[in-house]
């Protein structure tokens, strides 16, 4: 199985520098990863580095806590698309999910969806904080709000993706959206297990090691 076409090659650390982003983009070009995933401030740099390639530029919104208003998330996402982002990975209002306020979760997603016409929207539900019932409801709210993908994790929470969560999400989605597994993909075997469970995209900072068949250490 070729893993490169599934990978969003990711660098979201606060300490990322221009040189780090340039290296990330060079690696993405070399290995033909699907996308790079970076913080919004680096969108123009990534677009310039990836010009003429097929590698997409993905960015994040309301990241990593999800605890800003729908209007703020929409404004951030709109600015990112205007700057050249092809894809936006937003975080739901996790507190609303824990409160069972699914109407607010859906409205939050819809606000960003309306601000990102023409771009791919991935909605992070941060599975590590939710029980199975909440994961199901969050996945449904994300799809109803207009998600193209439902994504497991930010990589900044207490845990990342599991095949079990991917299968649960796939059952809820029932073909209406795709799934991105992120966080905890530390080997080619992990990656293949996520794909077999139903993921069509993988978020990882260790894409180079994965395609080389190496085991990753701790981290996203």
N, C-alpha and C positions, 0 to 999 in steps of 0.2 A: 504494500500500500504506500503510495506517495503521499507524504504528510504535508509537504510545502503548500499545496493549494488550499489547505484548510486553515493555515496559520495567520493570525493577526500578530505580527511581530511587535511586541509591546514594550514601551518604556514610559512609565508614568511616575517615576520617583521625583520627589521635590528637588533632588540634587542633580537632575539631568542637565547637561550643558549642551551648547550648540555642537561641540565635537561629538558628544554621545549620540545626538540625533543624526548627525551626518553618518556616523558609523552604522547606526541602526538601519538607515535607508540604504547604505551600500550593501549591507548583509541581505536586506530584503530583495534588492535587485539581483544579487548574486544567486540567491536560492529560489527566486520566483515565488516568494510568499504572497499570499493574497493581499495583505495590507500591512501597513504599520499603524500602530495605535499610540498616540502621543497626546500630551496636554495641549490645549488650544493655542497657547503662545507660540508653539513651534509649527503650526500649520503652514505658514508661508515658506519656511525653511524646508520642510518636508516636501511640499509641492515642487519647489525648485529642484531639490535633490532627485526627485523621482520623475521629473519631466521626461517624456518619451518612453517610459516603462508602463507596464500594465498594473503595477502595484498601486493599490488604493490608499488614500489617506483617511484614517479613522481617528476620531477624537472623542473626548468624554464631556459629560454635561452633568452638573449637580454632583460632581464626583469628589470624594468617595462616599459622602454621607447621605446625599439625597434630601437634605433638610433645608432647602430653600423653596420659595414659592413657585408655583407653576409659571407665573409671569417671568420670574427671574431665570428659570431654566429655559423657557422659550426664547428669551432675549439672548442668552448665552449660545444656545443651539443655532439660532438664526445668524448670529455673528460668525459662528464657526463655519457654517455653510457658505456664507458670503466670502469668507476668507479662503475657501477652496476645499473644505472637508467633504469627502464623498460619503462618509458614514459618521453617525453620532451614537455613542454608547451612553445612555442616560441612566441615572440611578433613581429608582422609585422613592417616594416618601415612605421610608421604612417604618417610622412611627405610626403613620396612618394604617399601614398593613397590620402592625401589631395590635392596633385598636379595632381592627376589623372594618375600617372605613374604606371599603372597596370602591365606592363611588368617587372618593377623593383620589385614590390611587389611579383609577381610570382617567379622571379628569386631568391629572398631572401629566400622564402619558399623552393624552390627546392634545394638550397645549403644545408640547414639544413636537408632536407629529405635525400639527398645523404650521409650525415654524420651520419645518425641515422638508418641505415639498421638494421632491426630486432627489433627496438623499436617503440612504438606508438608515433606519432607526432600529437600534438594539436597546432593549430595556432590561436593565439589571435588577433582579429581584432580591439579591443577596441572601441566598438560601440558608447560609449558616445561622441566621437569626430567626428562621421560620420553622414551624412544625409542618408536617406533611399537608395538613388541611390548609394552612396558610400559603404554602407553596403553590398548591392547586389554585387557590383563589387569586393569588398574585399573578400567576401565569395567565389566568383567564382575563383579569383586569388589563394586563399588558396587551394581550391580543385584541381585546375589545377597544382599547385606546388607540390601536393602529400600529402596533409593533410589527416590524418585519422579522425581527429575531427576538426571542426571550433569552436572556443571558443569566447564567447562574450566579456570578460573583464579581466583586470588584478586585479581588486579590488583596484587599486591605482589611478584610473582616477577619473573623476567627477561624474561617475554613473556606475551602474552595469547592470546586465541582466534584461530584461523584457520579458514577454511572447510574446509580439508583435514582438520583435526582433528575438526571437527564431523561431516564425512562418515564418518570412521573410527569415531567413537563411535556414529553412527546405525547403521552396519553391525553393530556388536557388539550394540547394544541390541535391534535387531530388534523394535521396537514394545513392549518391556517397560517402558520408562520414557521420559521426555522429556529434552531437552538444553537447558542454559542456556549461552550463549556470553557470556563476560565478559572485559573487558580488551581493548583494541585496537579497539573499535568506535568509530571516529572520524568517521564520516560516514553519511548515510542509505544510501549505496551499500554501505558495509561492513555495515550492519545488514541490508539486503536480501540480501546475499550469505550471511550467517550463517543467515538464515531459509530461504533456498532450499537451503542445505546440510543443513538439518534442525533448526535451533534453534527452539524454541517460546518461549523467554524470552531476554532480553538484559539483562546487567548493565552499567550505565554511570552515571557521574556526570554525563554530559552529555546527559541525556534531553531537556532543553529545547532545546538546540542541534540535536539530531538531528531532532526533530519540526519544527523551523523550517528544516531543510535546510542548516544551517551545518556547516562543518568544525570538528572539535575539535582542540585542541592536544594536548600530552602529558598523560598521566594515565590514570586508570581509565576 
